[in-house]
Amino acid sequence: MTLAVALLGSSALQADEAEIKAVKAVLAAYKASVERLEASSSATLFTEDSAVFENGASEGTFRHYLGHHLGPELKEVKSFRYSDYAVTVKVDEPYALAAETYRFRIEPTRGGVIERQAVATSVLRKEGNEWKIVQSHNSSRRP
């Protein structure tokens, strides 16, 4: 009986670790798309009814945010790099909660370099076998 409980606990822990790894992969894919200045490729990482909040403003769904905010901004950028990145993830299927801390450096095509320290929280939902971002909230400030 003790062995069965230990095995079940171990298998649940491995499942949780696999789900945490999968959630982190979604967040990493989004971050990588921004660094490539191709955020449109990350639209599939978000649910259709997603909500994006940035620096005190509601930006609508990710598709709206991409078309009216992030997409146009990235067209004016030569380089976008993240550093000092850390993430914690808690999974309670079908949802996962993520908290990220990081710095970013933007080199615009015109003007001076922008450096910020930032935080982000995300709620993800498992749809089938895929995790998708339902809600994202980020804010930043000068270091």
Phi, psi and omega in degrees: 000314180298320179296320180296316179296318179297318179294318178297317178297318179295318180292323177294320178296317178296321178296315178299316180297322178293320179291320177299317178299320180293320178296315179299325179295322177296313180296321179294322179295321178295313179302317180296323180294323177293317179296329177280356182063030181231054185297340180299333179291347182262004181302328180288350179278350183247150174286158179299326182262025182299164176227131180242130177237133182219125175046049175086007181234144173274123184259004180082204178289167178299319180299321177293314179301317179297315183285330186248352184223288186296312181303306178299324179295317182294337176291342181259015186240136173274325185207140176223117183229135174265151173210171179049042185278133174218144180219142170239142183228136172238130181250129173219078190310139014269015182246158173221146178243133181233141175234124182240143169233144183190172169241154172221155181228124181245129172252103179286162177293332176227143178095182185274165179293142179246125177236134182218154165255146189214164172226154176213144170236142180223144171249127178243151177233139179276122178242108187066239178256007184246141172270136177228147181280124179266320182215137179227133178226122179226152175212157181214164177208165176294139180295000000 
